[in-house]
Amino acid sequence: MLEPYDADKSFAVYGFGGIPPGHQITSHCFPINGNFNQPKIFGIENVTKAYHETLPMIGLSGPTFFAPVLNEFGKHVRQFQGQTVYNILVLLTDGQICDMAQTLEAIVDLSFLPCSIIIVGVGNNEDWVCMEQLDRDAGPLTDNKGR
C-alpha cells in the first residue's frame, strides 16, 4: 500500500485509451474524476471507488498511446523539483503500445527525475511484446535519440 507514504493522501488518477463521459473521441490522457484542473482523488479507497464508478461509463477504445499520460506524469513530477518528493506512476494496461518511439522518449525523459513507473498488465490472452521491450533486464532502455 502506497497511501501511507503520501503526505496529503491525494493521488492524480488518469485514464487513457478510452472515450470519457461527455466526449466523442478517444482520449489518451483524461482525469478519472473529470476535473482537468484538479485530477487528484483523496485516499486509495476513493481512487478505487472512482475507478469502479467511472469505468462502466468510459468507452474503451484504441489505439493505446502511453506517451500522453507519461508526459502528463512528467509535468506533475517536475512541479516538485528541488523538494524531497518521489512520485510513482502505476499504469494498468492490456500490453498494447501504439506509440512506442514516443513512449521510449518519455520514459527516458522521466528517468532523470525522482520517479518510478510500474506497469501492470491486465488480461489473459493479450500480446505482451511491447511490454517485453520495456522490460530491460539486459541493459538500459534507450530511445531513438540514443539516450
NUFI-61183 format. One record per atom (N, C-alpha, C, CB): residue in three letters; x, y, z. Coordinates in Angstrom, 1 decimal. Glycine has a CB too. Example, Ala and Ser with C-alpha at 12.3 -4.5 7.8 and 13.67 -1.06 7.14 Angstrom:
BEGIN
("Ala"; (13.2; -5.7; 7.8))
("Ala"; (12.3; -4.5; 7.8))
("Ala"; (13.2; -3.3; 7.8))
("Ala"; (11.3; -4.5; 9.0))
("Ser"; (12.8; -2.2; 7.1))
("Ser"; (13.7; -1.1; 7.1))
("Ser"; (12.9; 0.0; 7.9))
("Ser"; (14.1; -0.6; 5.7))
END
This chain:
BEGIN
("Met"; (0.8; -1.2; 0.0))
("Met"; (0.0; 0.0; 0.0))
("Met"; (0.9; 1.2; 0.0))
("Met"; (-1.0; 0.0; 1.2))
("Leu"; (0.6; 2.1; -0.9))
("Leu"; (1.5; 3.3; -1.1))
("Leu"; (0.9; 4.5; -0.3))
("Leu"; (1.6; 3.7; -2.5))
("Glu"; (-0.4; 4.5; 0.1))
("Glu"; (-1.0; 5.6; 0.7))
("Glu"; (-0.3; 6.2; 1.9))
("Glu"; (-2.4; 5.2; 1.1))
("Pro"; (0.3; 5.3; 2.8))
("Pro"; (0.9; 5.9; 4.0))
("Pro"; (2.2; 6.7; 3.7))
("Pro"; (1.4; 4.8; 4.9))
("Tyr"; (2.7; 6.6; 2.5))
("Tyr"; (3.9; 7.3; 2.1))
("Tyr"; (3.6; 8.7; 1.4))
("Tyr"; (4.7; 6.5; 1.2))
("Asp"; (2.3; 8.9; 1.2))
("Asp"; (1.9; 10.2; 0.6))
("Asp"; (1.4; 11.2; 1.6))
("Asp"; (0.8; 9.9; -0.5))
("Ala"; (2.1; 12.3; 1.7))
("Ala"; (1.8; 13.3; 2.8))
("Ala"; (0.3; 13.7; 2.8))
("Ala"; (2.7; 14.5; 2.7))
("Asp"; (-0.2; 14.1; 1.6))
("Asp"; (-1.6; 14.5; 1.6))
("Asp"; (-2.6; 13.5; 1.3))
("Asp"; (-1.7; 15.7; 0.7))
("Lys"; (-2.2; 12.3; 1.0))
("Lys"; (-3.0; 11.1; 0.7))
("Lys"; (-3.9; 11.3; -0.5))
("Lys"; (-3.9; 10.8; 1.9))
("Ser"; (-3.5; 12.2; -1.4))
("Ser"; (-4.2; 12.5; -2.7))
("Ser"; (-3.4; 12.0; -3.9))
("Ser"; (-4.5; 14.1; -2.8))
("Phe"; (-4.1; 11.5; -4.8))
("Phe"; (-3.5; 10.9; -6.0))
("Phe"; (-4.1; 11.4; -7.3))
("Phe"; (-3.6; 9.3; -5.9))
("Ala"; (-3.3; 11.8; -8.2))
("Ala"; (-3.8; 12.2; -9.5))
("Ala"; (-4.1; 10.9; -10.3))
("Ala"; (-2.7; 13.1; -10.3))
("Val"; (-5.3; 10.7; -10.7))
("Val"; (-5.7; 9.5; -11.4))
("Val"; (-6.2; 9.8; -12.8))
("Val"; (-6.8; 8.7; -10.6))
("Tyr"; (-5.5; 9.2; -13.8))
("Tyr"; (-5.8; 9.4; -15.2))
("Tyr"; (-6.2; 8.1; -15.9))
("Tyr"; (-4.7; 10.1; -15.9))
("Gly"; (-7.0; 8.3; -16.9))
("Gly"; (-7.3; 7.2; -17.8))
("Gly"; (-6.7; 7.5; -19.1))
("Gly"; (-8.9; 7.0; -17.9))
("Phe"; (-6.6; 6.4; -19.9))
("Phe"; (-6.1; 6.6; -21.3))
("Phe"; (-6.6; 5.5; -22.2))
("Phe"; (-4.5; 6.6; -21.3))
("Gly"; (-6.7; 5.8; -23.5))
("Gly"; (-7.2; 4.8; -24.4))
("Gly"; (-8.7; 4.6; -24.2))
("Gly"; (-6.5; 3.5; -24.2))
("Gly"; (-9.4; 5.6; -24.0))
("Gly"; (-10.9; 5.5; -23.8))
("Gly"; (-11.6; 6.8; -24.2))
("Gly"; (-11.2; 5.1; -22.4))
("Ile"; (-12.9; 6.7; -24.3))
("Ile"; (-13.8; 7.8; -24.5))
("Ile"; (-14.4; 8.2; -23.2))
("Ile"; (-14.8; 7.5; -25.7))
("Pro"; (-14.0; 9.2; -22.5))
("Pro"; (-14.6; 9.6; -21.2))
("Pro"; (-16.0; 10.1; -21.4))
("Pro"; (-13.7; 10.6; -20.5))
("Pro"; (-16.8; 10.1; -20.3))
("Pro"; (-18.1; 10.6; -20.4))
("Pro"; (-18.1; 12.1; -20.9))
("Pro"; (-18.8; 10.6; -19.0))
("Gly"; (-19.1; 12.3; -21.8))
("Gly"; (-19.2; 13.7; -22.3))
("Gly"; (-18.3; 14.0; -23.5))
("Gly"; (-19.0; 14.7; -21.3))
("His"; (-17.5; 13.0; -24.0))
("His"; (-16.7; 13.2; -25.1))
("His"; (-17.1; 12.3; -26.2))
("His"; (-15.2; 12.9; -24.7))
("Gln"; (-16.6; 12.6; -27.4))
("Gln"; (-17.0; 11.8; -28.6))
("Gln"; (-15.8; 11.0; -29.2))
("Gln"; (-17.5; 12.7; -29.7))
("Ile"; (-14.6; 11.4; -28.8))
("Ile"; (-13.4; 10.8; -29.4))
("Ile"; (-12.5; 10.2; -28.3))
("Ile"; (-12.6; 11.8; -30.3))
("Thr"; (-11.6; 9.3; -28.7))
("Thr"; (-10.7; 8.6; -27.8))
("Thr"; (-9.7; 9.7; -27.2))
("Thr"; (-9.9; 7.5; -28.5))
("Ser"; (-9.6; 9.6; -25.9))
("Ser"; (-8.6; 10.4; -25.2))
("Ser"; (-7.5; 9.6; -24.7))
("Ser"; (-9.3; 11.2; -24.0))
("His"; (-6.3; 10.1; -24.8))
("His"; (-5.1; 9.4; -24.4))
("His"; (-4.6; 9.8; -23.1))
("His"; (-4.0; 9.5; -25.5))
("Cys"; (-5.3; 10.7; -22.4))
("Cys"; (-5.0; 11.2; -21.1))
("Cys"; (-6.1; 12.0; -20.5))
("Cys"; (-3.6; 12.0; -21.0))
("Phe"; (-6.9; 11.5; -19.6))
("Phe"; (-8.0; 12.2; -19.0))
("Phe"; (-8.1; 11.9; -17.6))
("Phe"; (-9.3; 11.9; -19.8))
("Pro"; (-8.5; 12.9; -16.7))
("Pro"; (-8.6; 12.6; -15.3))
("Pro"; (-9.9; 11.8; -15.0))
("Pro"; (-8.7; 14.0; -14.5))
("Ile"; (-9.7; 10.8; -14.2))
("Ile"; (-10.8; 9.9; -13.9))
("Ile"; (-12.0; 10.6; -13.3))
("Ile"; (-10.4; 8.7; -13.0))
("Asn"; (-11.7; 11.7; -12.5))
("Asn"; (-12.7; 12.4; -11.8))
("Asn"; (-13.3; 13.5; -12.7))
("Asn"; (-12.2; 13.1; -10.5))
("Gly"; (-12.8; 13.6; -14.0))
("Gly"; (-13.4; 14.6; -14.9))
("Gly"; (-12.9; 16.0; -14.7))
("Gly"; (-14.8; 14.6; -14.8))
("Asn"; (-12.0; 16.2; -13.7))
("Asn"; (-11.6; 17.6; -13.4))
("Asn"; (-10.1; 17.8; -13.9))
("Asn"; (-11.7; 17.9; -11.9))
("Phe"; (-9.9; 18.4; -15.0))
("Phe"; (-8.6; 18.6; -15.5))
("Phe"; (-7.8; 19.6; -14.6))
("Phe"; (-8.6; 19.2; -16.9))
("Asn"; (-8.4; 20.5; -13.9))
("Asn"; (-7.7; 21.4; -13.1))
("Asn"; (-7.3; 20.8; -11.7))
("Asn"; (-8.6; 22.6; -12.8))
("Gln"; (-8.0; 19.7; -11.3))
("Gln"; (-7.7; 19.1; -10.0))
("Gln"; (-8.0; 17.6; -10.2))
("Gln"; (-8.5; 19.7; -8.9))
("Pro"; (-7.0; 16.8; -10.8))
("Pro"; (-7.3; 15.4; -11.0))
("Pro"; (-7.0; 14.5; -9.8))
("Pro"; (-6.4; 15.0; -12.2))
("Lys"; (-6.7; 15.1; -8.7))
("Lys"; (-6.4; 14.3; -7.5))
("Lys"; (-7.7; 13.8; -6.8))
("Lys"; (-5.6; 15.1; -6.5))
("Ile"; (-7.5; 12.6; -6.3))
("Ile"; (-8.6; 12.0; -5.5))
("Ile"; (-8.0; 11.6; -4.1))
("Ile"; (-9.2; 10.7; -6.2))
("Phe"; (-8.7; 11.9; -3.1))
("Phe"; (-8.2; 11.7; -1.7))
("Phe"; (-8.4; 10.2; -1.3))
("Phe"; (-8.9; 12.6; -0.7))
("Gly"; (-7.3; 9.6; -1.0))
("Gly"; (-7.3; 8.2; -0.4))
("Gly"; (-7.5; 7.1; -1.5))
("Gly"; (-8.5; 8.1; 0.5))
("Ile"; (-6.8; 6.0; -1.2))
("Ile"; (-6.8; 4.9; -2.2))
("Ile"; (-8.2; 4.3; -2.2))
("Ile"; (-5.8; 3.8; -1.7))
("Glu"; (-8.9; 4.3; -1.1))
("Glu"; (-10.3; 3.8; -1.2))
("Glu"; (-11.2; 4.6; -2.1))
("Glu"; (-10.9; 3.8; 0.2))
("Asn"; (-11.0; 5.9; -2.2))
("Asn"; (-11.8; 6.7; -3.1))
("Asn"; (-11.3; 6.6; -4.5))
("Asn"; (-11.7; 8.2; -2.7))
("Val"; (-10.0; 6.3; -4.7))
("Val"; (-9.4; 6.1; -6.0))
("Val"; (-10.1; 4.8; -6.6))
("Val"; (-7.9; 5.9; -6.0))
("Thr"; (-10.1; 3.8; -5.8))
("Thr"; (-10.8; 2.5; -6.2))
("Thr"; (-12.2; 2.7; -6.5))
("Thr"; (-10.6; 1.4; -5.1))
("Lys"; (-12.9; 3.5; -5.7))
("Lys"; (-14.3; 3.8; -5.9))
("Lys"; (-14.6; 4.5; -7.2))
("Lys"; (-14.9; 4.6; -4.7))
("Ala"; (-13.7; 5.6; -7.4))
("Ala"; (-13.9; 6.4; -8.6))
("Ala"; (-13.6; 5.5; -9.9))
("Ala"; (-12.9; 7.6; -8.6))
("Tyr"; (-12.6; 4.7; -9.8))
("Tyr"; (-12.3; 3.8; -10.9))
("Tyr"; (-13.5; 2.9; -11.2))
("Tyr"; (-11.0; 2.9; -10.6))
("His"; (-14.0; 2.2; -10.2))
("His"; (-15.2; 1.3; -10.4))
("His"; (-16.4; 2.1; -10.9))
("His"; (-15.5; 0.6; -9.1))
("Glu"; (-16.6; 3.3; -10.4))
("Glu"; (-17.8; 4.0; -10.9))
("Glu"; (-17.6; 4.6; -12.3))
("Glu"; (-18.1; 5.2; -9.9))
("Thr"; (-16.4; 5.0; -12.6))
("Thr"; (-16.2; 5.6; -13.9))
("Thr"; (-16.0; 4.6; -15.1))
("Thr"; (-15.0; 6.5; -13.8))
("Leu"; (-15.4; 3.5; -14.8))
("Leu"; (-15.0; 2.5; -15.8))
("Leu"; (-16.2; 2.1; -16.7))
("Leu"; (-14.4; 1.3; -15.2))
("Pro"; (-17.4; 1.9; -16.1))
("Pro"; (-18.5; 1.5; -17.0))
("Pro"; (-19.0; 2.6; -17.9))
("Pro"; (-19.7; 1.0; -16.1))
("Met"; (-18.7; 3.8; -17.6))
("Met"; (-19.1; 5.0; -18.4))
("Met"; (-18.1; 5.4; -19.5))
("Met"; (-19.4; 6.2; -17.5))
("Ile"; (-16.9; 4.7; -19.5))
("Ile"; (-15.8; 5.0; -20.4))
("Ile"; (-15.9; 4.0; -21.6))
("Ile"; (-14.4; 5.0; -19.8))
("Gly"; (-16.0; 4.5; -22.8))
("Gly"; (-15.9; 3.6; -23.9))
("Gly"; (-14.5; 3.3; -24.2))
("Gly"; (-16.6; 4.3; -25.2))
("Leu"; (-14.1; 2.0; -23.9))
("Leu"; (-12.7; 1.6; -24.1))
("Leu"; (-12.4; 1.6; -25.6))
("Leu"; (-12.4; 0.2; -23.5))
("Ser"; (-11.3; 2.2; -26.0))
("Ser"; (-11.1; 2.4; -27.4))
("Ser"; (-9.6; 2.5; -27.7))
("Ser"; (-11.8; 3.7; -27.9))
("Gly"; (-9.2; 2.0; -28.8))
("Gly"; (-7.8; 2.1; -29.2))
("Gly"; (-7.6; 3.2; -30.2))
("Gly"; (-7.3; 0.7; -29.8))
("Pro"; (-6.4; 3.4; -30.6))
("Pro"; (-5.2; 2.7; -30.2))
("Pro"; (-4.7; 3.2; -28.9))
("Pro"; (-4.1; 3.0; -31.3))
("Thr"; (-3.8; 2.4; -28.3))
("Thr"; (-3.3; 2.7; -26.9))
("Thr"; (-2.0; 3.5; -27.1))
("Thr"; (-3.1; 1.5; -26.1))
("Phe"; (-2.0; 4.7; -26.6))
("Phe"; (-0.8; 5.6; -26.6))
("Phe"; (-0.4; 5.8; -25.1))
("Phe"; (-1.1; 7.0; -27.3))
("Phe"; (0.8; 5.5; -24.8))
("Phe"; (1.3; 5.7; -23.4))
("Phe"; (1.9; 7.2; -23.3))
("Phe"; (2.4; 4.7; -23.1))
("Ala"; (2.5; 7.7; -24.3))
("Ala"; (3.3; 9.0; -24.2))
("Ala"; (2.4; 10.1; -23.6))
("Ala"; (3.8; 9.4; -25.5))
("Pro"; (1.2; 10.3; -24.0))
("Pro"; (0.4; 11.4; -23.3))
("Pro"; (0.3; 11.3; -21.8))
("Pro"; (-0.9; 11.5; -23.9))
("Val"; (0.0; 10.1; -21.3))
("Val"; (-0.1; 10.0; -19.8))
("Val"; (1.3; 10.1; -19.2))
("Val"; (-0.8; 8.7; -19.5))
("Leu"; (2.3; 9.5; -19.8))
("Leu"; (3.7; 9.7; -19.3))
("Leu"; (4.1; 11.1; -19.3))
("Leu"; (4.7; 8.8; -20.2))
("Asn"; (3.8; 11.9; -20.3))
("Asn"; (4.2; 13.3; -20.4))
("Asn"; (3.4; 14.1; -19.3))
("Asn"; (3.9; 13.9; -21.7))
("Glu"; (2.2; 13.8; -19.1))
("Glu"; (1.4; 14.4; -18.0))
("Glu"; (2.0; 14.1; -16.6))
("Glu"; (-0.1; 14.0; -18.1))
("Phe"; (2.4; 12.9; -16.5))
("Phe"; (3.1; 12.5; -15.2))
("Phe"; (4.4; 13.3; -15.1))
("Phe"; (3.4; 11.0; -15.2))
("Gly"; (5.1; 13.5; -16.2))
("Gly"; (6.4; 14.2; -16.1))
("Gly"; (6.1; 15.7; -15.7))
("Gly"; (7.0; 14.3; -17.5))
("Lys"; (5.0; 16.3; -16.2))
("Lys"; (4.7; 17.6; -15.7))
("Lys"; (4.4; 17.7; -14.2))
("Lys"; (3.4; 18.2; -16.5))
("His"; (3.7; 16.7; -13.8))
("His"; (3.4; 16.6; -12.3))
("His"; (4.7; 16.4; -11.5))
("His"; (2.5; 15.4; -12.1))
("Val"; (5.6; 15.6; -11.9))
("Val"; (6.9; 15.3; -11.2))
("Val"; (7.7; 16.6; -11.2))
("Val"; (7.7; 14.1; -11.9))
("Arg"; (7.8; 17.3; -12.3))
("Arg"; (8.6; 18.5; -12.4))
("Arg"; (8.2; 19.6; -11.5))
("Arg"; (8.6; 19.0; -13.8))
("Gln"; (6.9; 19.6; -11.1))
("Gln"; (6.4; 20.6; -10.1))
("Gln"; (7.1; 20.5; -8.8))
("Gln"; (4.9; 20.4; -9.9))
("Phe"; (7.7; 19.4; -8.5))
("Phe"; (8.3; 19.1; -7.2))
("Phe"; (9.8; 19.1; -7.2))
("Phe"; (7.8; 17.8; -6.6))
("Gln"; (10.4; 19.6; -8.3))
("Gln"; (11.9; 19.6; -8.4))
("Gln"; (12.5; 20.4; -7.3))
("Gln"; (12.3; 20.1; -9.8))
("Gly"; (13.5; 19.9; -6.7))
("Gly"; (14.2; 20.6; -5.6))
("Gly"; (13.6; 20.3; -4.3))
("Gly"; (14.1; 22.1; -5.8))
("Gln"; (12.5; 19.5; -4.2))
("Gln"; (11.9; 19.1; -3.0))
("Gln"; (12.2; 17.6; -2.8))
("Gln"; (10.4; 19.3; -3.0))
("Thr"; (12.0; 17.2; -1.6))
("Thr"; (12.3; 15.8; -1.3))
("Thr"; (11.0; 15.0; -1.5))
("Thr"; (12.8; 15.6; 0.2))
("Val"; (10.6; 14.9; -2.8))
("Val"; (9.3; 14.3; -3.2))
("Val"; (9.7; 13.2; -4.2))
("Val"; (8.3; 15.3; -3.7))
("Tyr"; (9.1; 12.0; -4.1))
("Tyr"; (9.3; 10.9; -5.0))
("Tyr"; (7.9; 10.5; -5.5))
("Tyr"; (10.1; 9.7; -4.4))
("Asn"; (7.8; 10.4; -6.8))
("Asn"; (6.5; 10.0; -7.4))
("Asn"; (6.5; 8.7; -8.1))
("Asn"; (6.1; 11.1; -8.5))
("Ile"; (5.4; 8.0; -8.1))
("Ile"; (5.3; 6.7; -8.7))
("Ile"; (4.0; 6.7; -9.6))
("Ile"; (5.1; 5.6; -7.6))
("Leu"; (4.2; 6.3; -10.8))
("Leu"; (3.1; 6.1; -11.8))
("Leu"; (2.8; 4.6; -11.9))
("Leu"; (3.5; 6.8; -13.2))
("Val"; (1.6; 4.3; -11.7))
("Val"; (1.1; 2.9; -11.9))
("Val"; (0.2; 2.9; -13.1))
("Val"; (0.4; 2.3; -10.6))
("Leu"; (0.6; 2.2; -14.2))
("Leu"; (-0.2; 2.0; -15.4))
("Leu"; (-0.8; 0.7; -15.4))
("Leu"; (0.7; 2.3; -16.6))
("Leu"; (-2.1; 0.6; -15.6))
("Leu"; (-2.8; -0.6; -15.8))
("Leu"; (-3.1; -0.7; -17.3))
("Leu"; (-4.2; -0.7; -15.0))
("Thr"; (-2.6; -1.8; -18.0))
("Thr"; (-2.7; -1.9; -19.4))
("Thr"; (-2.9; -3.3; -19.9))
("Thr"; (-1.5; -1.2; -20.1))
("Asp"; (-3.4; -3.4; -21.2))
("Asp"; (-3.5; -4.7; -21.8))
("Asp"; (-2.3; -5.1; -22.6))
("Asp"; (-4.7; -4.7; -22.7))
("Gly"; (-1.3; -4.2; -22.5))
("Gly"; (0.0; -4.6; -23.2))
("Gly"; (0.3; -3.9; -24.5))
("Gly"; (0.1; -6.0; -23.3))
("Gln"; (-0.7; -3.4; -25.2))
("Gln"; (-0.5; -2.8; -26.5))
("Gln"; (0.1; -1.4; -26.3))
("Gln"; (-1.8; -2.8; -27.3))
("Ile"; (1.0; -1.0; -27.2))
("Ile"; (1.5; 0.3; -27.2))
("Ile"; (1.6; 0.7; -28.7))
("Ile"; (2.9; 0.5; -26.4))
("Cys"; (0.9; 1.7; -29.1))
("Cys"; (0.9; 2.1; -30.5))
("Cys"; (1.8; 3.3; -30.8))
("Cys"; (-0.5; 2.4; -30.9))
("Asp"; (2.5; 3.9; -29.7))
("Asp"; (3.4; 5.0; -29.9))
("Asp"; (4.7; 4.7; -29.2))
("Asp"; (2.7; 6.3; -29.3))
("Met"; (5.3; 3.6; -29.6))
("Met"; (6.5; 3.1; -28.9))
("Met"; (7.6; 4.1; -28.9))
("Met"; (6.9; 1.8; -29.5))
("Ala"; (7.9; 4.7; -30.0))
("Ala"; (9.0; 5.7; -30.1))
("Ala"; (8.8; 6.8; -29.1))
("Ala"; (9.2; 6.2; -31.5))
("Gln"; (7.6; 7.4; -29.0))
("Gln"; (7.3; 8.5; -28.1))
("Gln"; (7.3; 8.0; -26.7))
("Gln"; (5.9; 9.1; -28.5))
("Thr"; (6.8; 6.7; -26.5))
("Thr"; (6.8; 6.1; -25.1))
("Thr"; (8.2; 6.0; -24.6))
("Thr"; (6.1; 4.8; -25.2))
("Leu"; (9.1; 5.5; -25.5))
("Leu"; (10.5; 5.3; -25.1))
("Leu"; (11.1; 6.7; -24.7))
("Leu"; (11.3; 4.6; -26.2))
("Glu"; (10.9; 7.7; -25.6))
("Glu"; (11.4; 9.0; -25.3))
("Glu"; (10.9; 9.6; -24.0))
("Glu"; (11.0; 10.0; -26.5))
("Ala"; (9.6; 9.4; -23.7))
("Ala"; (9.0; 9.9; -22.5))
("Ala"; (9.6; 9.2; -21.2))
("Ala"; (7.5; 9.7; -22.5))
("Ile"; (9.8; 7.8; -21.4))
("Ile"; (10.4; 7.1; -20.2))
("Ile"; (11.8; 7.5; -20.0))
("Ile"; (10.3; 5.6; -20.5))
("Val"; (12.6; 7.7; -21.0))
("Val"; (14.0; 8.2; -20.9))
("Val"; (14.0; 9.5; -20.3))
("Val"; (14.7; 8.2; -22.2))
("Asp"; (13.1; 10.4; -20.7))
("Asp"; (13.0; 11.8; -20.1))
("Asp"; (12.7; 11.6; -18.6))
("Asp"; (11.9; 12.6; -20.7))
("Leu"; (11.8; 10.8; -18.2))
("Leu"; (11.4; 10.6; -16.8))
("Leu"; (12.5; 9.9; -16.0))
("Leu"; (10.2; 9.7; -16.7))
("Ser"; (13.4; 9.2; -16.6))
("Ser"; (14.5; 8.5; -15.9))
("Ser"; (15.5; 9.5; -15.2))
("Ser"; (15.3; 7.6; -16.8))
("Phe"; (15.4; 10.8; -15.6))
("Phe"; (16.3; 11.8; -15.0))
("Phe"; (15.6; 12.5; -13.8))
("Phe"; (16.7; 12.8; -16.0))
("Leu"; (14.3; 12.1; -13.5))
("Leu"; (13.5; 12.7; -12.5))
("Leu"; (13.3; 11.7; -11.3))
("Leu"; (12.2; 13.1; -13.0))
("Pro"; (13.0; 12.2; -10.1))
("Pro"; (12.8; 11.3; -9.0))
("Pro"; (11.4; 10.6; -9.1))
("Pro"; (12.9; 12.1; -7.6))
("Cys"; (11.4; 9.5; -9.8))
("Cys"; (10.1; 8.8; -10.0))
("Cys"; (10.3; 7.4; -10.5))
("Cys"; (9.2; 9.6; -11.0))
("Ser"; (9.3; 6.6; -10.4))
("Ser"; (9.3; 5.3; -10.9))
("Ser"; (8.0; 5.0; -11.7))
("Ser"; (9.4; 4.2; -9.7))
("Ile"; (8.0; 4.1; -12.6))
("Ile"; (6.9; 3.7; -13.4))
("Ile"; (6.7; 2.2; -13.2))
("Ile"; (7.1; 4.0; -15.0))
("Ile"; (5.5; 1.9; -12.7))
("Ile"; (5.1; 0.5; -12.5))
("Ile"; (4.0; 0.2; -13.6))
("Ile"; (4.7; 0.2; -11.1))
("Ile"; (4.3; -0.8; -14.4))
("Ile"; (3.3; -1.2; -15.4))
("Ile"; (2.7; -2.5; -15.0))
("Ile"; (3.9; -1.3; -16.8))
("Val"; (1.4; -2.6; -14.9))
("Val"; (0.7; -3.8; -14.5))
("Val"; (-0.2; -4.2; -15.7))
("Val"; (-0.3; -3.5; -13.3))
("Gly"; (0.1; -5.4; -16.2))
("Gly"; (-0.6; -6.0; -17.3))
("Gly"; (-1.9; -6.6; -16.8))
("Gly"; (0.3; -7.0; -18.0))
("Val"; (-3.0; -6.4; -17.6))
("Val"; (-4.2; -7.0; -17.3))
("Val"; (-4.7; -7.7; -18.5))
("Val"; (-5.3; -5.9; -16.8))
("Gly"; (-5.4; -8.8; -18.3))
("Gly"; (-5.9; -9.6; -19.4))
("Gly"; (-5.1; -10.9; -19.6))
("Gly"; (-5.9; -8.8; -20.7))
("Asn"; (-5.8; -11.9; -20.1))
("Asn"; (-5.1; -13.2; -20.2))
("Asn"; (-4.5; -13.5; -21.6))
("Asn"; (-6.1; -14.3; -19.9))
("Asn"; (-5.2; -13.1; -22.6))
("Asn"; (-4.8; -13.5; -24.0))
("Asn"; (-4.3; -12.3; -24.8))
("Asn"; (-5.9; -14.2; -24.7))
("Glu"; (-3.5; -11.5; -24.1))
("Glu"; (-3.0; -10.3; -24.8))
("Glu"; (-1.6; -10.5; -25.3))
("Glu"; (-3.0; -9.1; -23.8))
("Asp"; (-1.2; -9.5; -26.2))
("Asp"; (0.1; -9.6; -26.8))
("Asp"; (1.0; -8.7; -25.9))
("Asp"; (0.1; -9.0; -28.3))
("Trp"; (2.0; -9.3; -25.3))
("Trp"; (2.9; -8.6; -24.4))
("Trp"; (4.3; -8.2; -25.0))
("Trp"; (3.1; -9.5; -23.2))
("Val"; (4.4; -8.3; -26.3))
("Val"; (5.7; -8.0; -27.0))
("Val"; (6.2; -6.6; -26.6))
("Val"; (5.5; -8.1; -28.5))
("Cys"; (5.3; -5.6; -26.6))
("Cys"; (5.7; -4.2; -26.3))
("Cys"; (6.2; -4.1; -24.9))
("Cys"; (4.5; -3.3; -26.5))
("Met"; (5.5; -4.8; -24.0))
("Met"; (5.9; -4.8; -22.6))
("Met"; (7.3; -5.4; -22.4))
("Met"; (4.9; -5.5; -21.7))
("Glu"; (7.6; -6.5; -23.2))
("Glu"; (8.9; -7.1; -23.1))
("Glu"; (10.0; -6.1; -23.6))
("Glu"; (8.9; -8.4; -24.0))
("Gln"; (9.6; -5.3; -24.5))
("Gln"; (10.6; -4.3; -25.0))
("Gln"; (11.0; -3.3; -23.8))
("Gln"; (10.1; -3.5; -26.2))
("Leu"; (10.0; -3.0; -23.0))
("Leu"; (10.2; -2.1; -21.9))
("Leu"; (10.9; -2.7; -20.7))
("Leu"; (8.9; -1.5; -21.4))
("Asp"; (10.8; -4.0; -20.6))
("Asp"; (11.4; -4.7; -19.5))
("Asp"; (12.9; -5.0; -19.9))
("Asp"; (10.7; -6.1; -19.2))
("Arg"; (13.7; -4.1; -19.4))
("Arg"; (15.1; -4.1; -19.8))
("Arg"; (16.1; -4.7; -18.8))
("Arg"; (15.6; -2.7; -20.1))
("Asp"; (15.9; -6.0; -18.5))
("Asp"; (16.8; -6.7; -17.6))
("Asp"; (18.2; -6.8; -18.2))
("Asp"; (16.2; -8.1; -17.3))
("Ala"; (18.3; -6.7; -19.6))
("Ala"; (19.6; -6.9; -20.2))
("Ala"; (20.4; -5.6; -20.3))
("Ala"; (19.3; -7.5; -21.6))
("Gly"; (19.8; -4.5; -20.0))
("Gly"; (20.6; -3.2; -20.0))
("Gly"; (19.6; -2.1; -20.0))
("Gly"; (21.4; -3.2; -21.3))
("Pro"; (20.2; -0.9; -20.1))
("Pro"; (19.3; 0.3; -20.0))
("Pro"; (18.4; 0.5; -21.2))
("Pro"; (20.2; 1.6; -19.9))
("Leu"; (17.3; 1.0; -21.0))
("Leu"; (16.3; 1.4; -22.0))
("Leu"; (16.8; 2.6; -22.8))
("Leu"; (14.9; 1.6; -21.4))
("Thr"; (16.8; 2.6; -24.1))
("Thr"; (17.2; 3.7; -24.8))
("Thr"; (16.1; 4.1; -25.8))
("Thr"; (18.5; 3.4; -25.6))
("Asp"; (16.1; 5.4; -26.1))
("Asp"; (15.2; 5.9; -27.1))
("Asp"; (15.8; 6.1; -28.5))
("Asp"; (14.6; 7.3; -26.6))
("Asn"; (15.1; 6.6; -29.4))
("Asn"; (15.6; 6.7; -30.8))
("Asn"; (16.7; 7.7; -31.0))
("Asn"; (14.5; 7.0; -31.7))
("Lys"; (16.9; 8.5; -29.9))
("Lys"; (18.0; 9.5; -29.9))
("Lys"; (19.3; 8.9; -29.3))
("Lys"; (17.6; 10.8; -29.2))
("Gly"; (19.2; 7.7; -28.9))
("Gly"; (20.4; 7.0; -28.3))
("Gly"; (20.6; 7.3; -26.9))
("Gly"; (21.6; 7.4; -29.1))
("Arg"; (19.6; 8.0; -26.2))
("Arg"; (19.8; 8.3; -24.8))
("Arg"; (19.4; 7.1; -24.0))
("Arg"; (18.9; 9.5; -24.4))
END
